[in-house]
Amino acid sequence: MISRKQLMRLDVVTQSGQHVGRVVDLDIDVDTHAICRYHIADSTPMLPGIPLRTLSVAPVQVISIDEHQMVIEDAFVKDDVTAESAV
């Protein structure tokens, strides 16, 4: 088990090891008490605390979580970056 305090600010990486950002928030279903989405923010080293982008990740896209990091599917990040580039 991991506490909410540990979960917030947890590093997020893809299966291939690409750093995505950190967990900054989550959405919880009030009926089932299940986590619906994890919100992940990436910030630039030049401007700490200012997100470059935020991602929403569904629990089914999470491969693993431990006290050190969350691992998500590679395809999720590639699809998101492609969608942002098209805008």
Steps between C-alpha positions, in 0.01 A plus 500: 500500500612858433369810676356803322795703627742253339296489178500876454828609341587140402725483192327360189691316227402297195572128459810595298627732774402842357433747783147643459460713813355471847157418640339829604135403551244224455126458447298259713160352417274592792282191454768231474785687675727391214761721336371616160799705376849591607613851402867527408691824445837548337694819568803655343821528704519868396166578667447263792136451591368628164353202310596456135210259461260305712381150421203302626568129538232238558578220747494243215799682345708454816737202491626530859523729802742476789643744753754626242312537172196436283557320168253566216458357151735633231216542249316743726776761485564457126129547420476805727809669352369437147164654591670807650716546188192506278356800689 
